[in-house]
Amino acid sequence: MEGVGGDGVSSMAPMSKYRNDFSRTFQYYLDKSTPHTVNRWVGTGVVAAIYGLRVYYLQGFYIISYGLGIYLLNLLIGFLSPKVDPELEALDGAALPTKGSDEFKPFIRRLPEFKFWYSITKAFCVAFGMTFFSVFDVPVFWPILLCYWIVLFVLTMKRQILHMIKYKYVPFNIGKQVCFTLYFCKANSCIHYFIFCEVNYGLTCFGTCTYRKSKL
């Protein structure tokens, strides 16, 4: 009996090794793809096009597409939302900056761009794999699902846009950020200000981010 148990453990060891090696290799290439934003999204577009062509060719699996659409909508809301809810910040007295004299606070997403991309790509791959199993091909009247998803999308985005307008934040970096340094000296000390601005159609300054005192 002990020999049988030992053989089972020894047979599981190579599988665990291969799984760990594959996981490390996959994570290595995943990390290398981080700075290549455009290439990553182009690849995701290709995967989405392949999935769309397969669904169109099979004329089925609409319930999978509907579930995929709901999941992508939830990811989009997380991508457009700030990491900390401004309503909770307002209660704590630490709201987002709304005028030039406020402290600059960069927009931090609840769902970062890389995780957003990775989740979307993985979702399309999983949905594509599910189309090979007929058990998931539930007969439904797809125009109703499409209309329901469009209504849900419009209502959700309307609420998100109203939230953005209310708390005056934009989840995109439209212009190029630049930094100005200003010195204010008095007696034998200086205050060094870092002012972050954004060059868009004009020059919009967010206000002072930090300062440093220095002795002359």
C-alpha positions in Angstrom: 0.0 0.0 0.0 2.8 2.4 0.8 4.4 1.7 -2.6 1.1 2.5 -4.3 0.9 5.8 -2.4 4.5 6.6 -3.2 3.9 6.0 -6.9 0.9 8.4 -6.8 2.9 11.1 -5.2 5.8 10.7 -7.6 3.4 10.8 -10.6 1.9 14.0 -9.4 5.3 15.7 -8.9 6.0 16.2 -12.7 2.5 17.5 -13.3 2.9 20.1 -10.5 6.3 21.0 -11.9 4.9 21.5 -15.4 2.1 23.5 -14.1 4.4 25.8 -12.1 6.7 26.2 -15.1 3.8 27.1 -17.4 2.5 29.6 -14.8 5.8 31.3 -14.5 6.3 31.4 -18.3 2.8 32.8 -18.8 3.3 35.5 -16.1 6.7 36.4 -17.6 5.2 37.1 -21.1 2.2 38.8 -19.5 4.5 41.2 -17.6 6.4 41.9 -20.8 3.2 42.9 -22.6 2.3 45.5 -20.0 3.9 48.6 -21.8 2.6 47.6 -25.2 -0.9 48.9 -24.8 -1.9 49.3 -28.4 -0.6 45.9 -29.4 -2.5 44.3 -26.5 -5.8 45.9 -27.5 -5.3 45.0 -31.2 -4.9 41.4 -30.2 -8.1 41.6 -28.1 -9.9 43.1 -31.1 -8.8 40.1 -33.2 -10.0 37.7 -30.5 -13.4 39.5 -30.3 -13.7 39.4 -34.1 -13.0 35.7 -34.2 -15.7 35.1 -31.5 -18.2 37.3 -33.4 -17.6 35.4 -36.7 -18.0 32.1 -35.0 -21.3 33.1 -33.4 -22.5 34.5 -36.7 -21.5 31.3 -38.5 -23.2 29.0 -36.0 -26.3 31.2 -35.6 -26.5 30.3 -32.0 -25.0 30.6 -28.5 -26.8 34.0 -28.0 -27.2 33.4 -24.3 -23.4 33.3 -24.0 -23.1 36.5 -25.9 -25.6 38.1 -23.6 -23.8 37.0 -20.5 -20.5 38.2 -22.1 -22.0 41.6 -22.8 -23.2 42.0 -19.2 -19.8 41.1 -17.9 -18.1 43.5 -20.2 -20.4 46.3 -19.1 -19.5 45.6 -15.4 -15.8 45.8 -16.4 -16.4 49.1 -18.2 -18.1 50.6 -15.1 -15.1 49.6 -13.0 -12.7 51.1 -15.5 -14.5 54.4 -15.6 -15.0 54.6 -11.8 -12.5 56.1 -9.3 -10.9 53.7 -6.9 -12.4 55.6 -3.9 -16.0 56.6 -4.2 -16.2 60.5 -4.1 -19.4 60.2 -2.0 -17.5 58.5 0.8 -14.6 61.0 0.4 -17.1 63.9 0.7 -18.4 62.4 4.0 -14.8 62.2 5.2 -14.1 65.8 4.1 -11.6 64.7 1.4 -13.4 65.3 -1.9 -11.9 65.4 -5.4 -10.4 68.8 -6.4 -12.8 71.1 -8.1 -10.8 74.3 -8.5 -7.3 75.4 -9.1 -6.5 76.1 -5.4 -7.3 72.5 -4.4 -4.6 69.9 -4.0 -3.9 67.9 -7.2 -5.1 64.3 -6.9 -4.5 62.1 -10.0 -7.4 59.9 -11.1 -6.9 56.3 -10.0 -9.3 53.8 -11.5 -11.1 51.1 -9.5 -10.1 48.7 -12.3 -6.7 49.5 -13.8 -6.3 49.4 -17.6 -4.1 46.3 -17.6 -6.6 44.3 -15.5 -9.4 45.7 -17.6 -7.7 44.4 -20.8 -6.8 41.1 -19.3 -10.3 40.4 -18.0 -11.9 41.3 -21.4 -9.5 39.1 -23.3 -10.0 36.2 -20.9 -13.7 36.6 -21.1 -13.7 36.4 -24.9 -11.4 33.3 -24.8 -13.7 31.5 -22.3 -16.8 32.4 -24.3 -15.1 31.2 -27.5 -14.4 27.9 -25.8 -17.9 27.5 -24.6 -19.2 27.7 -28.2 -17.8 24.2 -28.7 -20.3 22.6 -26.3 -23.8 22.3 -27.5 -25.2 22.3 -24.0 -24.7 26.1 -23.8 -26.6 26.7 -27.0 -29.9 27.6 -25.3 -32.6 28.5 -27.9 -33.6 32.2 -27.2 -35.1 35.0 -29.2 -31.9 37.1 -29.6 -33.5 40.5 -30.5 -35.1 40.6 -27.0 -31.8 40.0 -25.4 -30.1 42.7 -27.6 -32.8 45.3 -26.8 -32.6 44.5 -23.0 -28.8 44.9 -23.1 -29.0 48.2 -25.0 -31.5 49.6 -22.4 -29.3 48.4 -19.6 -26.2 49.9 -21.2 -27.9 53.3 -21.7 -29.2 53.5 -18.2 -25.9 52.4 -16.6 -23.8 54.9 -18.7 -26.3 57.7 -17.9 -25.9 57.1 -14.2 -22.1 57.0 -14.6 -22.0 60.2 -16.6 -24.2 62.0 -14.1 -21.8 60.7 -11.4 -18.8 62.2 -13.3 -20.6 65.5 -13.8 -21.6 65.7 -10.1 -18.1 65.1 -8.8 -16.2 66.8 -11.7 -13.8 64.1 -12.8 -12.8 62.7 -16.2 -11.5 59.2 -16.3 -9.2 59.9 -19.2 -5.9 61.7 -19.7 -6.8 63.9 -22.7 -3.8 66.2 -22.8 -0.2 66.1 -21.9 0.7 66.7 -18.3 3.6 69.0 -17.5 5.2 70.2 -14.3 6.2 73.7 -13.4 8.4 74.5 -10.4 8.1 77.8 -8.6 10.3 79.3 -5.9 9.1 81.7 -3.2 12.0 83.0 -1.1 11.9 85.0 2.1 14.7 85.7 4.4 17.0 82.6 4.4 14.4 80.0 3.3 12.6 79.1 0.1 9.4 77.1 -0.6 9.7 75.0 -3.7 6.3 74.3 -5.3 5.5 71.7 -7.9 2.5 72.6 -10.0 1.0 70.1 -12.3 -0.8 71.3 -15.4 -2.4 69.7 -18.4 -1.8 70.9 -22.0 -5.0 70.4 -23.9 -6.7 73.1 -26.0 -5.3 75.5 -23.4 -3.3 75.2 -20.2 -5.3 73.9 -17.3 -3.6 73.9 -13.9 -4.8 71.5 -11.3 -3.1 73.3 -8.4 -0.2 72.6 -6.0 0.7 69.0 -5.6 3.4 69.3 -3.0 6.1 71.6 -1.8 9.6 71.5 -0.3 11.4 74.0 1.9 15.1 74.6 1.4 17.7 76.7 3.2 19.7 79.3 1.2 
